[in-house]
Amino acid sequence: MSCEHEQLLQKALDGELSIREQEAFTAHLQQCKACKAEYELVEHMIVDVKKLADISAPLGFTANVMRQLPAGHKKKSPIRWMKQHPIVAAAAIFLVLMVSSLFSSWSTGEMAIAGNTKHLQINKQQHEVIVPKGETFKGDLVVENGDVKVEGTVEGNVTIIKGKRYLASAGSITGDSQEIHDIMHWTWYKLKSLVSAD
């Protein structure tokens, strides 16, 4: 096919021939069997492609194809994970808050006394609590960030957190006496206290 006839073929397929060009192209196709065969072949292909364009995919085709594709590595964000595991996330947050609260409580340097302070002598500058000679302290005595000197009697338990116990020769403690110097024992003591308080 010559370039001139090829251009006419293209214009004919696109439907852009003028009347004069159409007459010349039709006359050429009647004389040239090769051009006629090529024109008919391309024309049939165009009709077939147009028929295919009218075909639609079955319902759920896209979803089925996507499901069959290999799963990619999806990065799970912490927020997405927390939404998928709310109970575990809440427990973890509670644990973090509890531990941070414990650590902040442990690190305070203020002296604190739990119990009735009626029969005690308290020296905050020296971080010292004294059960004076001849006095009886009834109940449990808990002193945090201070030393305890027992010269009288304590009818209960004595717990000293981050401090020392000094027992005079005339002093006595009827219950248990313990000193807590590390955070692990202190945490255990606090947990036991919470459970026994209930």
C-alpha atoms as a printed R data frame, in Angstrom:
    type eleno elety resid chain resno       x       y       z
1   ATOM     1    CA   MET     A     1   0.000   0.000   0.000
2   ATOM     2    CA   SER     A     2   1.427   3.364  -0.942
3   ATOM     3    CA   CYS     A     3   1.682   6.212   1.548
4   ATOM     4    CA   GLU     A     4  -1.175   8.026  -0.201
5   ATOM     5    CA   HIS     A     5  -3.484   5.007   0.020
6   ATOM     6    CA   GLU     A     6  -2.363   4.338   3.617
7   ATOM     7    CA   GLN     A     7  -3.409   7.871   4.577
8   ATOM     8    CA   LEU     A     8  -6.768   7.357   2.862
9   ATOM     9    CA   LEU     A     9  -7.231   4.032   4.699
10  ATOM    10    CA   GLN     A    10  -6.557   5.749   8.039
11  ATOM    11    CA   LYS     A    11  -8.968   8.581   7.230
12  ATOM    12    CA   ALA     A    12 -11.621   6.063   6.103
13  ATOM    13    CA   LEU     A    13 -11.328   4.093   9.349
14  ATOM    14    CA   ASP     A    14 -11.631   7.324  11.334
15  ATOM    15    CA   GLY     A    15 -14.609   8.451   9.182
16  ATOM    16    CA   GLU     A    16 -12.829  11.621   8.031
17  ATOM    17    CA   LEU     A    17 -12.858  11.229   4.206
18  ATOM    18    CA   SER     A    18 -14.256  14.010   2.084
19  ATOM    19    CA   ILE     A    19 -16.701  13.043  -0.687
20  ATOM    20    CA   ARG     A    20 -13.995  13.269  -3.345
21  ATOM    21    CA   GLU     A    21 -11.530  11.233  -1.210
22  ATOM    22    CA   GLN     A    22 -14.257   8.631  -0.529
23  ATOM    23    CA   GLU     A    23 -14.881   8.166  -4.260
24  ATOM    24    CA   ALA     A    24 -11.152   7.808  -4.973
25  ATOM    25    CA   PHE     A    25 -10.663   5.358  -2.058
26  ATOM    26    CA   THR     A    26 -13.661   3.197  -3.115
27  ATOM    27    CA   ALA     A    27 -12.357   3.066  -6.677
28  ATOM    28    CA   HIS     A    28  -8.923   2.019  -5.439
29  ATOM    29    CA   LEU     A    29 -10.365  -0.778  -3.229
30  ATOM    30    CA   GLN     A    30 -12.227  -2.193  -6.260
31  ATOM    31    CA   GLN     A    31  -8.959  -2.415  -8.180
32  ATOM    32    CA   CYS     A    32  -6.515  -3.412  -5.344
33  ATOM    33    CA   LYS     A    33  -7.372  -6.669  -3.545
34  ATOM    34    CA   ALA     A    34  -4.544  -6.235  -0.981
35  ATOM    35    CA   CYS     A    35  -5.814  -2.836   0.174
36  ATOM    36    CA   LYS     A    36  -9.407  -4.137   0.266
37  ATOM    37    CA   ALA     A    37  -8.375  -7.148   2.394
38  ATOM    38    CA   GLU     A    38  -6.398  -4.948   4.797
39  ATOM    39    CA   TYR     A    39  -9.264  -2.448   5.080
40  ATOM    40    CA   GLU     A    40 -11.821  -5.185   5.824
41  ATOM    41    CA   LEU     A    41  -9.499  -6.851   8.368
42  ATOM    42    CA   VAL     A    42  -8.945  -3.620  10.285
43  ATOM    43    CA   GLU     A    43 -12.639  -2.745  10.061
44  ATOM    44    CA   HIS     A    44 -13.589  -6.154  11.590
45  ATOM    45    CA   MET     A    45 -11.023  -5.684  14.352
46  ATOM    46    CA   ILE     A    46 -12.515  -2.302  15.226
47  ATOM    47    CA   VAL     A    47 -16.017  -3.811  15.380
48  ATOM    48    CA   ASP     A    48 -14.747  -6.641  17.640
49  ATOM    49    CA   VAL     A    49 -12.973  -4.225  19.986
50  ATOM    50    CA   LYS     A    50 -16.137  -2.115  20.246
51  ATOM    51    CA   LYS     A    51 -18.087  -5.259  21.191
52  ATOM    52    CA   LEU     A    52 -15.534  -6.019  23.916
53  ATOM    53    CA   ALA     A    53 -15.876  -2.502  25.279
54  ATOM    54    CA   ASP     A    54 -19.552  -3.225  26.024
55  ATOM    55    CA   ILE     A    55 -18.655  -6.225  28.234
56  ATOM    56    CA   SER     A    56 -18.679  -5.459  31.957
57  ATOM    57    CA   ALA     A    57 -16.868  -7.345  34.683
58  ATOM    58    CA   PRO     A    58 -18.963  -9.667  36.870
59  ATOM    59    CA   LEU     A    59 -20.112  -8.501  40.296
60  ATOM    60    CA   GLY     A    60 -17.377  -8.677  42.929
61  ATOM    61    CA   PHE     A    61 -14.632  -9.022  40.300
62  ATOM    62    CA   THR     A    62 -12.431  -6.287  41.787
63  ATOM    63    CA   ALA     A    63 -12.856  -7.569  45.338
64  ATOM    64    CA   ASN     A    64 -11.998 -11.131  44.237
65  ATOM    65    CA   VAL     A    65  -8.877  -9.972  42.431
66  ATOM    66    CA   MET     A    66  -7.764  -7.870  45.408
67  ATOM    67    CA   ARG     A    67  -8.342 -10.787  47.759
68  ATOM    68    CA   GLN     A    68  -6.151 -13.057  45.634
69  ATOM    69    CA   LEU     A    69  -3.260 -10.591  45.572
70  ATOM    70    CA   PRO     A    70  -0.477 -11.350  48.079
71  ATOM    71    CA   ALA     A    71  -0.797  -9.365  51.269
72  ATOM    72    CA   GLY     A    72   1.697  -6.542  51.504
73  ATOM    73    CA   HIS     A    73   3.484  -5.623  54.687
74  ATOM    74    CA   LYS     A    74   1.202  -3.136  56.341
75  ATOM    75    CA   LYS     A    75   2.710  -1.044  59.073
76  ATOM    76    CA   LYS     A    76   0.477  -1.082  62.097
77  ATOM    77    CA   SER     A    77   0.427   2.225  63.816
78  ATOM    78    CA   PRO     A    78   0.247   2.228  67.610
79  ATOM    79    CA   ILE     A    79  -3.139   3.918  67.484
80  ATOM    80    CA   ARG     A    80  -4.523   1.254  65.135
81  ATOM    81    CA   TRP     A    81  -3.133  -1.484  67.395
82  ATOM    82    CA   MET     A    82  -4.703   0.170  70.447
83  ATOM    83    CA   LYS     A    83  -8.080   0.289  68.684
84  ATOM    84    CA   GLN     A    84  -7.816  -3.411  67.876
85  ATOM    85    CA   HIS     A    85  -6.761  -4.361  71.447
86  ATOM    86    CA   PRO     A    86  -8.487  -1.853  73.765
87  ATOM    87    CA   ILE     A    87  -8.316  -3.946  76.948
88  ATOM    88    CA   VAL     A    88  -4.593  -4.648  76.591
89  ATOM    89    CA   ALA     A    89  -3.964  -0.990  75.729
90  ATOM    90    CA   ALA     A    90  -5.913   0.192  78.784
91  ATOM    91    CA   ALA     A    91  -4.042  -2.250  81.031
92  ATOM    92    CA   ALA     A    92  -0.689  -1.099  79.615
93  ATOM    93    CA   ILE     A    93  -1.553   2.570  80.120
94  ATOM    94    CA   PHE     A    94  -2.718   1.837  83.670
95  ATOM    95    CA   LEU     A    95   0.507  -0.037  84.400
96  ATOM    96    CA   VAL     A    96   2.660   2.809  83.033
97  ATOM    97    CA   LEU     A    97   0.767   5.369  85.122
98  ATOM    98    CA   MET     A    98   0.954   3.190  88.225
99  ATOM    99    CA   VAL     A    99   4.693   2.602  87.852
100 ATOM   100    CA   SER     A   100   5.379   6.292  87.184
101 ATOM   101    CA   SER     A   101   3.294   7.194  90.239
102 ATOM   102    CA   LEU     A   102   5.247   4.702  92.352
103 ATOM   103    CA   PHE     A   103   8.578   6.041  91.139
104 ATOM   104    CA   SER     A   104   7.559   9.631  91.796
105 ATOM   105    CA   SER     A   105   6.360   8.669  95.291
106 ATOM   106    CA   TRP     A   106   9.613   6.829  95.974
107 ATOM   107    CA   SER     A   107  11.772   9.750  94.938
108 ATOM   108    CA   THR     A   108  10.151  12.357  97.199
109 ATOM   109    CA   GLY     A   109  12.403  13.418 100.065
110 ATOM   110    CA   GLU     A   110   9.691  14.687 102.425
111 ATOM   111    CA   MET     A   111   9.303  12.891 105.723
112 ATOM   112    CA   ALA     A   112   5.874  11.317 106.165
113 ATOM   113    CA   ILE     A   113   4.328   9.574 109.163
114 ATOM   114    CA   ALA     A   114   1.312   7.290 108.952
115 ATOM   115    CA   GLY     A   115  -0.529   6.745 112.169
116 ATOM   116    CA   ASN     A   116  -1.445   8.741 115.237
117 ATOM   117    CA   THR     A   117   1.364  11.166 116.107
118 ATOM   118    CA   LYS     A   118   0.029  11.943 119.600
119 ATOM   119    CA   HIS     A   119   2.762  10.161 121.617
120 ATOM   120    CA   LEU     A   120   5.644  10.944 119.240
121 ATOM   121    CA   GLN     A   121   8.358  13.543 119.130
122 ATOM   122    CA   ILE     A   122   8.953  14.657 115.530
123 ATOM   123    CA   ASN     A   123  12.068  16.493 114.377
124 ATOM   124    CA   LYS     A   124  11.585  17.287 110.694
125 ATOM   125    CA   GLN     A   125  14.981  19.005 110.314
126 ATOM   126    CA   GLN     A   126  16.776  15.854 111.515
127 ATOM   127    CA   HIS     A   127  14.277  13.535 109.763
128 ATOM   128    CA   GLU     A   128  13.700  11.789 113.053
129 ATOM   129    CA   VAL     A   129  10.678  10.327 114.879
130 ATOM   130    CA   ILE     A   130  11.080   9.406 118.552
131 ATOM   131    CA   VAL     A   131   8.846   7.268 120.751
132 ATOM   132    CA   PRO     A   132   9.878   8.796 124.094
133 ATOM   133    CA   LYS     A   133  10.821   6.776 127.133
134 ATOM   134    CA   GLY     A   134   7.802   5.916 129.233
135 ATOM   135    CA   GLU     A   135   5.336   6.519 126.321
136 ATOM   136    CA   THR     A   136   3.304   3.788 124.598
137 ATOM   137    CA   PHE     A   137   2.403   4.164 120.932
138 ATOM   138    CA   LYS     A   138  -0.598   1.988 120.075
139 ATOM   139    CA   GLY     A   139  -1.035   0.841 116.458
140 ATOM   140    CA   ASP     A   140   1.233   0.496 113.462
141 ATOM   141    CA   LEU     A   141   3.862   3.165 112.920
142 ATOM   142    CA   VAL     A   142   5.029   3.876 109.354
143 ATOM   143    CA   VAL     A   143   7.750   6.475 108.799
144 ATOM   144    CA   GLU     A   144   8.957   7.417 105.352
145 ATOM   145    CA   ASN     A   145  12.233   9.286 104.723
146 ATOM   146    CA   GLY     A   146  13.156   9.383 108.380
147 ATOM   147    CA   ASP     A   147  14.751   7.451 111.219
148 ATOM   148    CA   VAL     A   148  12.790   5.994 114.147
149 ATOM   149    CA   LYS     A   149  14.128   5.879 117.697
150 ATOM   150    CA   VAL     A   150  12.108   3.663 120.002
151 ATOM   151    CA   GLU     A   151  12.870   4.514 123.631
152 ATOM   152    CA   GLY     A   152   9.348   3.670 124.864
153 ATOM   153    CA   THR     A   153   6.914   0.994 123.643
154 ATOM   154    CA   VAL     A   154   5.219   0.468 120.267
155 ATOM   155    CA   GLU     A   155   2.240  -1.867 120.455
156 ATOM   156    CA   GLY     A   156   2.077  -2.735 116.767
157 ATOM   157    CA   ASN     A   157   4.307  -2.972 113.718
158 ATOM   158    CA   VAL     A   158   7.056  -0.492 112.833
159 ATOM   159    CA   THR     A   159   7.890   0.089 109.176
160 ATOM   160    CA   ILE     A   160  10.671   2.458 108.182
161 ATOM   161    CA   ILE     A   161  10.980   3.401 104.504
162 ATOM   162    CA   LYS     A   162  14.325   4.904 103.477
163 ATOM   163    CA   GLY     A   163  15.419   5.316 107.060
164 ATOM   164    CA   LYS     A   164  16.802   3.398 110.082
165 ATOM   165    CA   ARG     A   165  15.397   2.031 113.310
166 ATOM   166    CA   TYR     A   166  17.174   2.604 116.602
167 ATOM   167    CA   LEU     A   167  15.900   0.586 119.553
168 ATOM   168    CA   ALA     A   168  16.965   1.790 122.974
169 ATOM   169    CA   SER     A   169  17.683  -0.797 125.670
170 ATOM   170    CA   ALA     A   170  14.440   0.118 127.443
171 ATOM   171    CA   GLY     A   171  12.414   0.347 124.183
172 ATOM   172    CA   SER     A   172  10.213  -2.431 122.852
173 ATOM   173    CA   ILE     A   173   8.144  -3.257 119.762
174 ATOM   174    CA   THR     A   174   5.395  -5.860 120.184
175 ATOM   175    CA   GLY     A   175   4.812  -6.386 116.437
176 ATOM   176    CA   ASP     A   176   7.067  -6.786 113.438
177 ATOM   177    CA   SER     A   177   9.751  -4.310 112.539
178 ATOM   178    CA   GLN     A   178  11.041  -3.802 109.010
179 ATOM   179    CA   GLU     A   179  13.216  -1.392 107.086
180 ATOM   180    CA   ILE     A   180  12.670  -0.850 103.380
181 ATOM   181    CA   HIS     A   181  15.551   0.572 101.397
182 ATOM   182    CA   ASP     A   182  14.852  -0.348  97.750
183 ATOM   183    CA   ILE     A   183  11.983   0.360  95.413
184 ATOM   184    CA   MET     A   184  11.095  -3.299  94.784
185 ATOM   185    CA   HIS     A   185  10.454  -4.034  98.469
186 ATOM   186    CA   TRP     A   186   8.679  -0.719  98.827
187 ATOM   187    CA   THR     A   187   6.398  -1.526  95.861
188 ATOM   188    CA   TRP     A   188   5.616  -4.919  97.363
189 ATOM   189    CA   TYR     A   189   4.872  -3.278 100.714
190 ATOM   190    CA   LYS     A   190   2.520  -0.762  99.045
191 ATOM   191    CA   LEU     A   191   0.672  -3.522  97.179
192 ATOM   192    CA   LYS     A   192   0.271  -5.553 100.376
193 ATOM   193    CA   SER     A   193  -0.992  -2.447 102.161
194 ATOM   194    CA   LEU     A   194  -3.604  -1.833  99.433
195 ATOM   195    CA   VAL     A   195  -4.818  -5.427  99.592
196 ATOM   196    CA   SER     A   196  -4.961  -5.546 103.391
197 ATOM   197    CA   ALA     A   197  -6.779  -2.180 103.489
198 ATOM   198    CA   ASP     A   198  -9.689  -3.669 101.509
